[in-house]
Amino acid sequence: MGKKATPRSLAENEALAMAKMLRVSPIKLNVLASSIRGKKVEQALSELTFSKRRIAQDVKKVLQSAVANAENNHQLDVDQLFVAEAYVGKTMVMKRFRARARGRAGRILKPFSRLTIVVREREEAA
């Protein structure tokens, strides 16, 4: 009397990886996500390796995790993978205050983000 298994939301030639509490604004993270979207995995990894943005190393880890999931869990060919989807979501926001003049308080918002990367195996032209 268990719960029925949820059907897989991805296709057979796709793999997913997600990072849930990245300490960066979703707007800043979306710049990196859009820069790798649609590219081959090797090209996206090299672009993230040499990026000057702080969060690029975390995005690279998530992409490497998606590639490892594709290879180990779904037996996909690593050389044929490309970044099919890379999207960013908003999670919690830490609220802090800073003392300002005349007894007032300035609000400081420290947002967190969620990153989801889906890699897909490219179909070979036969």
C-alpha positions as CSV (number, residue, x, y, z in Angstrom):
1,M,0.0,0.0,0.0
2,G,2.6,2.5,-1.0
3,K,2.4,5.6,-3.1
4,K,2.7,5.1,-6.9
5,A,6.0,6.0,-8.4
6,T,6.1,9.4,-10.1
7,P,6.8,9.1,-13.8
8,R,10.1,10.6,-15.0
9,S,9.6,14.2,-16.0
10,L,12.6,14.2,-18.4
11,A,13.0,12.4,-21.6
12,E,15.2,9.3,-21.9
13,N,18.1,11.3,-23.4
14,E,18.2,14.0,-20.7
15,A,19.8,14.4,-17.3
16,L,19.3,17.0,-14.6
17,A,21.3,18.6,-11.8
18,M,20.2,21.3,-9.4
19,A,21.7,23.6,-6.8
20,K,19.3,24.9,-4.3
21,M,20.8,27.6,-2.0
22,L,23.3,29.6,-4.0
23,R,24.2,32.9,-2.3
24,V,23.8,35.2,-5.3
25,S,21.1,37.3,-6.8
26,P,19.0,35.5,-9.4
27,I,19.6,38.3,-11.9
28,K,23.4,37.9,-11.7
29,L,23.1,34.1,-11.9
30,N,20.8,34.3,-14.9
31,V,23.6,36.1,-16.8
32,L,25.8,33.0,-16.5
33,A,23.0,30.6,-17.1
34,S,22.0,32.3,-20.4
35,S,25.7,32.4,-21.5
36,I,25.9,28.5,-21.4
37,R,22.4,27.7,-22.6
38,G,22.4,25.8,-25.9
39,K,26.1,25.2,-26.0
40,K,28.1,22.0,-26.0
41,V,29.2,20.8,-22.6
42,E,32.9,21.1,-23.3
43,Q,32.5,24.7,-24.5
44,A,30.3,25.6,-21.6
45,L,32.8,24.2,-19.1
46,S,35.7,26.1,-20.6
47,E,33.7,29.3,-20.6
48,L,32.8,28.8,-16.9
49,T,36.4,27.9,-16.1
50,F,37.7,31.2,-17.3
51,S,34.8,33.4,-16.2
52,K,35.7,36.2,-13.8
53,R,32.4,36.0,-11.9
54,R,32.5,34.5,-8.4
55,I,29.5,32.2,-8.9
56,A,30.9,30.7,-12.1
57,Q,32.7,27.9,-10.1
58,D,29.4,26.8,-8.5
59,V,27.6,26.8,-11.9
60,K,30.5,24.7,-13.2
61,K,30.0,22.2,-10.4
62,V,26.3,21.9,-11.2
63,L,27.1,21.4,-14.9
64,Q,29.7,18.7,-14.1
65,S,27.1,17.0,-11.8
66,A,24.5,17.0,-14.6
67,V,27.1,15.4,-17.0
68,A,28.0,12.8,-14.3
69,N,24.3,12.0,-13.8
70,A,23.9,11.6,-17.6
71,E,26.9,9.3,-17.8
72,N,26.3,7.1,-14.7
73,N,22.5,7.1,-14.2
74,H,21.3,7.2,-17.8
75,Q,24.2,5.8,-19.8
76,L,24.4,8.8,-22.2
77,D,27.4,9.6,-24.4
78,V,29.3,12.5,-22.8
79,D,30.7,13.7,-26.1
80,Q,27.2,14.2,-27.5
81,L,25.8,16.3,-24.6
82,F,24.7,19.9,-24.8
83,V,23.1,22.2,-22.3
84,A,19.4,22.0,-23.2
85,E,18.0,24.1,-20.3
86,A,19.6,26.3,-17.7
87,Y,17.2,28.3,-15.6
88,V,17.3,30.2,-12.4
89,G,14.7,30.5,-9.6
90,K,14.4,32.6,-6.5
91,T,14.5,31.2,-3.1
92,M,14.7,32.9,0.3
93,V,15.9,36.4,1.0
94,M,17.8,37.2,4.2
95,K,16.8,40.6,5.5
96,R,19.3,42.7,7.3
97,F,19.4,46.3,8.5
98,R,22.1,48.9,8.6
99,A,21.9,52.0,10.9
100,R,21.4,55.2,9.0
101,A,21.3,58.9,9.9
102,R,18.7,60.3,12.4
103,G,17.8,56.9,13.9
104,R,16.6,55.4,10.7
105,A,17.4,51.9,9.3
106,G,18.5,51.0,5.8
107,R,17.2,47.7,4.6
108,I,19.7,45.2,3.1
109,L,18.4,42.3,1.1
110,K,20.6,39.2,0.6
111,P,18.9,37.0,-1.9
112,F,19.5,33.3,-2.6
113,S,19.0,31.5,-5.9
114,R,18.3,28.0,-7.3
115,L,19.9,26.8,-10.5
116,T,18.7,23.9,-12.6
117,I,20.7,22.6,-15.5
118,V,19.3,19.9,-18.0
119,V,21.8,18.3,-20.4
120,R,20.5,16.4,-23.5
121,E,22.2,14.0,-25.8
122,R,22.2,15.3,-29.3
123,E,20.7,13.0,-31.9
124,E,23.2,12.0,-34.6
125,A,22.3,12.9,-38.1
126,A,22.1,9.5,-39.9
